[in-house]
């Protein structure tokens, strides 16, 4: 009996199962509540219709959402995600270390050029 028990491990049968509230998938609760609230606003607040029309429009919206998305809402909703815009870019590779060293060298050269230009500009202004 112990050998048989060691060979088989108990597994939770709920692993990998989609969460549900009765027959309804749990991931539909939020969209259905938004649809129900929108039906309430439309029928009761804006159009002053009765509760029967509010229920009919809410049921219509909820059933439409359930038909479109079903148990796998990603199959329908993934159509509306924007695809990335890929562009092929061409640029030469520069090592970070060499770029840092060359940047230091360029900044020293720029500083020398600025001071040289400033001195030349002052000399020109004195000539005029």
HELIX and SHEET records of a PDB file:
HELIX    1   1 UNK A    2  UNK A    7  1                                   6    
HELIX    2   2 UNK A   26  UNK A   28  5                                   3    
HELIX    3   3 UNK A   29  UNK A   40  1                                  12    
HELIX    4   4 UNK A   41  UNK A   46  3                                   6    
HELIX    5   5 UNK A   51  UNK A   69  1                                  19    
HELIX    6   6 UNK A   73  UNK A   77  1                                   5    
HELIX    7   7 UNK A   78  UNK A   80  5                                   3    
HELIX    8   8 UNK A   96  UNK A  127  1                                  32    
SHEET    1   A 2 UNK A  20  UNK A  21  0                                        
SHEET    2   A 2 UNK A  24  UNK A  25 -1                                        
END                                                                             
